[in-house]
Amino acid sequence: QVQLVESGGGLVQAGGSLRLSCSASGRTFSSYGMGWFRQAPGKERELVAAISWSGASTSYADSVKGRFTISRDNAKNTVYLQMNSLKSEDTAVYYCGADLKPWRRDVGGLGRPDFGSWGQGTQVTVSS
């Protein structure tokens, strides 16, 4: 079992940037891919970005491609989400989740059922 804690959310103006962090403890972090999800009021939780255990494979939702970057530091047991050029539609609670399958090489095509061990979330609000 892995415990995840998100941080870095806040209020930012449209066009601004934020960097989210997700710190992991418990299960061997470096063996598992990670994902960032978001959930806006009244909407389902959606995958925003994912990264493989090694960092060699990443994938992004079409809505954030070119604006968001996922990365990880296995020495610090932390995964990051750098968010640039933020839009009002990026407003949501952001969660990180851990891949349920270790040593997965390709994180393309994954979805919510492939992740678990959710953190408590961090609110991102983008004002227009």
WOPE-V993132 format. One record per residue. RES is the residue in one small letter. SS is DSSP state (2 for helix, 1 for strand, 0 for the rest). OMEGA is omega in radians with two decimals (NA if undefined). D_FIRST is the distance of its C-alpha to the first C-alpha in whole Angstrom. Layout:
BEGIN
res = (RES & RES)
ss = (SS & SS)
omega = (OMEGA & OMEGA)
d_first = (D_FIRST & D_FIRST)
END
This chain:
BEGIN
res = (q & v & q & l & v & e & s & g & g & g & l & v & q & a & g & g & s & l & r & l & s & c & s & a & s & g & r & t & f & s & s & y & g & m & g & w & f & r & q & a & p & g & k & e & r & e & l & v & a & a & i & s & w & s & g & a & s & t & s & y & a & d & s & v & k & g & r & f & t & i & s & r & d & n & a & k & n & t & v & y & l & q & m & n & s & l & k & s & e & d & t & a & v & y & y & c & g & a & d & l & k & p & w & r & r & d & v & g & g & l & g & r & p & d & f & g & s & w & g & q & g & t & q & v & t & v & s & s)
ss = (0 & 1 & 1 & 1 & 1 & 1 & 1 & 0 & 0 & 1 & 1 & 1 & 1 & 0 & 0 & 0 & 0 & 1 & 1 & 1 & 1 & 1 & 1 & 1 & 1 & 1 & 0 & 0 & 2 & 2 & 2 & 1 & 1 & 1 & 1 & 1 & 1 & 1 & 1 & 0 & 0 & 0 & 0 & 0 & 0 & 1 & 1 & 1 & 1 & 1 & 1 & 0 & 0 & 0 & 0 & 0 & 0 & 1 & 1 & 1 & 0 & 0 & 0 & 0 & 0 & 0 & 0 & 1 & 1 & 1 & 1 & 1 & 1 & 0 & 0 & 0 & 0 & 1 & 1 & 1 & 1 & 1 & 1 & 0 & 0 & 0 & 0 & 2 & 2 & 2 & 0 & 1 & 1 & 1 & 1 & 1 & 1 & 1 & 1 & 1 & 1 & 1 & 0 & 0 & 0 & 0 & 0 & 0 & 0 & 0 & 0 & 2 & 2 & 2 & 1 & 1 & 0 & 0 & 0 & 0 & 0 & 1 & 1 & 1 & 1 & 1 & 1 & 0)
omega = (3.13 & 3.07 & -3.06 & 3.11 & 3.12 & 3.06 & 3.05 & 3.12 & 3.12 & 3.13 & -3.11 & 3.10 & 3.07 & -3.09 & -3.12 & -3.07 & 3.01 & 3.00 & 3.09 & 3.08 & 3.07 & -3.14 & -3.07 & 3.03 & 3.14 & -3.11 & -3.11 & -3.05 & -2.99 & -3.13 & -2.97 & 2.96 & -3.13 & 3.11 & 2.98 & 3.12 & 3.01 & 3.13 & 3.07 & -3.14 & 3.11 & -3.12 & 3.11 & 3.08 & -3.09 & 3.10 & 3.14 & -3.11 & 3.11 & -3.14 & -3.13 & -3.08 & -3.11 & -3.04 & -3.07 & -3.13 & 3.05 & 3.05 & -3.07 & 2.96 & -3.12 & -3.06 & -3.09 & -3.13 & -3.13 & -3.14 & -3.10 & 3.07 & 3.08 & 3.11 & 3.13 & 3.06 & -3.06 & 3.10 & 3.14 & -3.12 & -3.04 & 3.01 & -3.06 & 2.98 & 3.07 & -3.08 & 3.12 & 3.11 & -3.05 & 3.14 & -3.14 & -3.13 & 3.03 & 3.13 & -3.09 & 2.90 & -3.10 & -3.13 & 2.94 & 3.14 & -3.13 & 3.07 & -3.13 & -3.10 & 3.13 & 3.01 & 3.10 & -3.06 & -3.02 & -3.12 & 3.08 & 3.07 & 3.13 & 3.11 & -3.06 & -3.11 & -3.10 & -3.06 & 3.08 & 3.11 & -3.06 & 2.98 & -3.09 & 3.11 & 3.06 & -3.04 & 3.01 & 3.12 & -3.13 & -3.14 & -3.11 & NA)
d_first = (0 & 4 & 7 & 10 & 14 & 17 & 20 & 23 & 25 & 28 & 32 & 33 & 37 & 37 & 37 & 35 & 32 & 28 & 25 & 22 & 19 & 15 & 14 & 10 & 9 & 6 & 5 & 9 & 10 & 13 & 12 & 12 & 14 & 14 & 16 & 18 & 19 & 22 & 23 & 27 & 28 & 29 & 27 & 24 & 21 & 22 & 21 & 23 & 22 & 19 & 19 & 18 & 16 & 19 & 21 & 24 & 23 & 23 & 24 & 25 & 27 & 31 & 31 & 29 & 31 & 33 & 32 & 28 & 26 & 22 & 22 & 19 & 19 & 17 & 19 & 18 & 14 & 16 & 17 & 20 & 22 & 26 & 28 & 32 & 35 & 33 & 34 & 35 & 33 & 30 & 29 & 26 & 23 & 20 & 17 & 14 & 12 & 10 & 11 & 10 & 12 & 12 & 16 & 17 & 21 & 22 & 20 & 24 & 24 & 20 & 20 & 17 & 16 & 15 & 12 & 10 & 7 & 11 & 12 & 15 & 18 & 21 & 24 & 27 & 30 & 33 & 37 & 39)
END
